[in-house]
Every structure is written in C-alpha cells, then in structure tokens.
Amino acid sequence: MVKDLLYQYTSYNETITVQMLPMYFLINPNVRITVNDFKSGIYGDYMLDTISMPLTAGGTMSLTCHKALERI
C-alpha cells in the first residue's frame, strides 16, 4: 500500500511538453495519450492537460501532459 501511494503522489508531478504538427482530433483535455520517443527516453501513458493550437497554416501545436497512473 505504501509503494502504491508513493507512486501515485510522486509520478503525478512528471510533466512533458510536446511540440508537433496539429492533430485536430486532440482538441479536448483529459485524454489519455501514449508517447514513445526513444531519442529523448520518454515513453508511457500521459494525460493531456493543456492544448495550444496555432492560428496559422504552418504552425505547430503544443501539448502539456502529466504522467498517467497505471491502468487497472
């Protein structure tokens, strides 16, 4: 139980920011996404917190996510 509580309260603060081409189906926060980037060593499930969409045709969108807990 202690191990589970430590996991819940310590990994919740792990956040990432992703810059990418716009994906218009990701318009709602609180969506679970999977990130696999072997170059930077980031992989796992993350919950989407904020989304920043560009207003220009060639812009990139920015996602801010926090580490999701394991699925039950």
C-alpha positions in Angstrom: 0.0 0.0 0.0 2.8 2.4 0.8 4.5 1.6 -2.5 1.3 2.4 -4.4 0.8 5.7 -2.5 4.3 6.8 -3.2 3.8 6.0 -6.9 0.6 8.0 -7.1 2.0 11.1 -5.4 5.5 11.2 -6.9 4.9 10.4 -10.6 1.9 12.8 -10.8 4.4 15.7 -11.0 6.1 14.3 -14.0 5.1 16.6 -16.9 6.1 16.9 -20.5 5.6 19.5 -23.2 5.3 18.2 -26.8 5.6 20.4 -29.9 4.1 18.8 -33.0 2.2 19.3 -36.2 -1.5 20.0 -35.5 -3.7 16.9 -34.8 -7.2 18.3 -34.8 -8.7 15.2 -33.1 -6.8 16.1 -29.9 -9.0 19.1 -29.0 -10.2 18.0 -25.6 -8.1 17.9 -22.4 -8.2 14.9 -20.1 -7.5 12.5 -22.9 -5.1 9.6 -22.4 -2.3 9.5 -25.0 0.7 7.2 -25.4 4.1 8.8 -26.0 7.0 6.8 -27.4 10.1 8.8 -28.1 13.2 6.7 -27.8 15.6 9.5 -28.7 14.7 11.5 -25.6 13.8 8.5 -23.5 10.1 9.5 -22.9 7.6 6.7 -23.2 4.4 5.7 -21.4 0.8 7.0 -21.0 0.2 10.6 -20.3 -3.0 12.6 -19.6 -3.5 15.7 -21.7 -3.6 18.9 -19.6 -3.5 21.9 -22.0 -3.5 22.3 -25.7 -2.2 25.3 -27.7 -3.4 25.4 -31.3 -1.8 27.6 -34.0 -3.9 30.0 -36.0 -1.5 29.9 -39.0 -1.3 27.2 -41.6 2.3 26.2 -40.9 2.3 26.4 -37.1 2.9 23.7 -34.5 0.6 22.8 -31.7 1.9 22.4 -28.1 0.6 19.8 -25.6 1.3 19.8 -21.9 0.8 16.4 -20.3 1.3 14.7 -16.9 2.2 11.1 -16.3 -0.8 8.8 -16.1 -1.2 6.2 -13.4 -1.2 2.5 -14.4 -4.3 1.1 -15.9 -6.4 -1.2 -13.8 
